[in-house]
Amino acid sequence: MRTVRTTLVAVTAVVLSAALAGPAFAAPRGHGDHEATREAIEAAVKDGVPGVTLTADNWSATAGVGNLRTGAPRSADDRYRIGSITKTFVSTVLLQLEAEGRLSLDDTVEKWLPGVVRGNGHDGSKITLRQLLNHTSGIYDYTEDEEFVRTYFTADGFFKHRYDTRSPRDLVAIAMTHEPEFEPGATWKYSNTNYIVAGMVIEKVTGAPYGDEIRRRVIEPLGLHATSVPGTRATLPQPSSRAYSKLAETTTGPTYDVTKLNPSLAGSAGEMISDSKDLNRFYAALLKGRLLPPKQLKEMKTTVPTGGPGQYGLGIAGVPLSCGLRVWGHDGGIHGSQTVALTSGDGRHSVAFNFNGDWSGDAVAVVEAEFCGE
């Protein structure tokens, strides 16, 4: 069962699911035949996803609709909210700053943000920047707060509050009203608060908002023309499709158009917008070493156990597939949008796709079809 809440709260099935760790049944396939991938996205539509847009290397395909009212199809050029894929961009900037000698991943949060991570057992002087990036900090995830859930993940709350602006300090303060999940470094648990704090560190170190640094350091150098950090802008740039949600813990009931929202509720943990071509270009460049020196790229790919077959690095996950291939990337969920972007370790084979509904669809099947399908 997928809901809007679970897709924002944690890494979804694609990155950490046991479904990706079955016995090997085929060798990684070549890039020429995408028929299995096309069948997988069409199956997702039959399963209830309104529409899918996908690009694998230089091949694109769509299925279903981008607008349930008009029946307009999805476009291969659709721009959409990428949710937690934002985290890889944030981590890349922090690692660039480390390479420049402007910070160390072993710095404490307290060094850069005095008093921000403090309360109910949270202690920023015991948490390092590295622990933020690999989710071993133990900081409570603000998106699991009951009041936050009522405000943004139910129909009544969402339509009343979807245009509200939430500051990073506000989101961290919500987390500080709870006890930490565990002592820093003790284990792993995904927390969106980690990357809200990471975005705040970028601003403290550079004197510029984290989004400005992403634009200057990643978006502009790579020519990612469909990628943006919207801040408080509630609309999607064109071309784009509508985004749909059940705004409930179940997959039944009414379907709501949730396209417009103020993405500051996700901030540096998940507010960005992109398209499939740009996401492939970003991850390919990252894994080919165009954005980070070898030392920092190695750090990014140094993973910790998650309790599943997937391993989590610094804003990126290593995912074992059934055909023996290990791919790298992230997925992201936010209201009405589920996105996956994965790339082979050498950066030569990439796939990125988006469902414009947050309650159904087998993303794992799409990934397996593209990388392992016959």
Summary of the structure (lengths in Angstrom):
residues: 374
radius of gyration: 19.1
end to end distance: 28.0
largest distance: 54.7
contacts: 1417
relative contact order: 0.24
helix: 39%
strand: 16%
